[in-house]
């Protein structure tokens, strides 16, 4: 049994991928008798400002590097595959052009939350 705790105090099991975490959550939703995408939707907090750099984004766990356009494509694929209703901080707080582009491409499909963009 994992007792890992994330940087904000939440339970942080050791999983191979972010998609594995989503699949685990969806499995629990189904097990509880709910239908993902009908009774229940997901909200993701990417905290991309935490892994943004001068030349793009590097995912912390696997050190995968993305340009802004590649990261937007990742979000588009993920949010079309899973019932995501809200995406918080999908890009860094300094990535103004990226925010414009992601809003154009996903803004009418789900809620984009710029917590780091507007609050910090």
QUIRA-V618174 format. One record per residue. RES is the residue in one small letter. BURIAL is I if it has 24 or more other C-alpha atoms within 12 Angstrom, else O. D_LAST is the distance of its C-alpha to the last C-alpha in Angstrom with 1 decimal. Layout:
res;burial;d_last
RES;BURIAL;D_LAST
RES;BURIAL;D_LAST
//
This chain:
res;burial;d_last
x;O;35.9
x;O;32.5
x;O;30.6
x;O;27.5
x;O;24.2
x;O;20.8
x;O;17.9
x;O;16.6
x;O;20.2
x;O;21.5
x;O;24.8
x;O;24.7
x;O;28.2
x;O;29.4
x;O;29.6
x;O;30.5
x;O;28.1
x;O;25.3
x;O;28.0
x;O;30.0
x;O;27.3
x;I;27.3
x;O;31.1
x;O;31.3
x;I;29.2
x;I;31.3
x;O;34.4
x;O;33.5
x;O;32.9
x;O;36.3
x;O;38.0
x;O;36.8
x;O;38.6
x;O;35.8
x;O;35.5
x;I;32.3
x;O;31.5
x;O;33.6
x;O;32.9
x;O;29.6
x;I;26.7
x;I;23.9
x;I;20.2
x;I;18.5
x;I;15.1
x;I;15.4
x;I;12.2
x;I;13.3
x;I;10.6
x;O;12.4
x;I;15.7
x;I;15.1
x;O;17.3
x;O;18.8
x;O;21.6
x;I;20.0
x;I;19.1
x;I;21.0
x;I;21.2
x;O;21.3
x;O;24.4
x;O;26.9
x;O;25.3
x;O;25.9
x;O;24.5
x;I;23.5
x;O;23.0
x;I;20.6
x;O;23.7
x;O;25.0
x;I;21.8
x;I;21.9
x;O;25.6
x;I;24.8
x;I;22.6
x;I;25.4
x;O;28.0
x;I;26.2
x;I;25.5
x;O;29.1
x;O;30.6
x;I;28.8
x;I;28.1
x;I;24.3
x;I;23.1
x;I;19.3
x;I;17.2
x;I;13.5
x;I;11.6
x;I;15.0
x;I;13.9
x;I;11.5
x;I;8.5
x;I;11.1
x;I;14.0
x;O;14.7
x;O;18.3
x;I;17.8
x;I;15.7
x;O;18.6
x;O;21.1
x;I;19.9
x;I;19.6
x;O;23.1
x;O;24.4
x;I;22.9
x;O;21.5
x;O;24.9
x;O;25.4
x;I;22.4
x;I;19.1
x;I;16.2
x;I;12.9
x;I;9.8
x;O;7.3
x;O;5.1
x;O;6.7
x;O;6.2
x;O;3.8
x;O;0.0
//
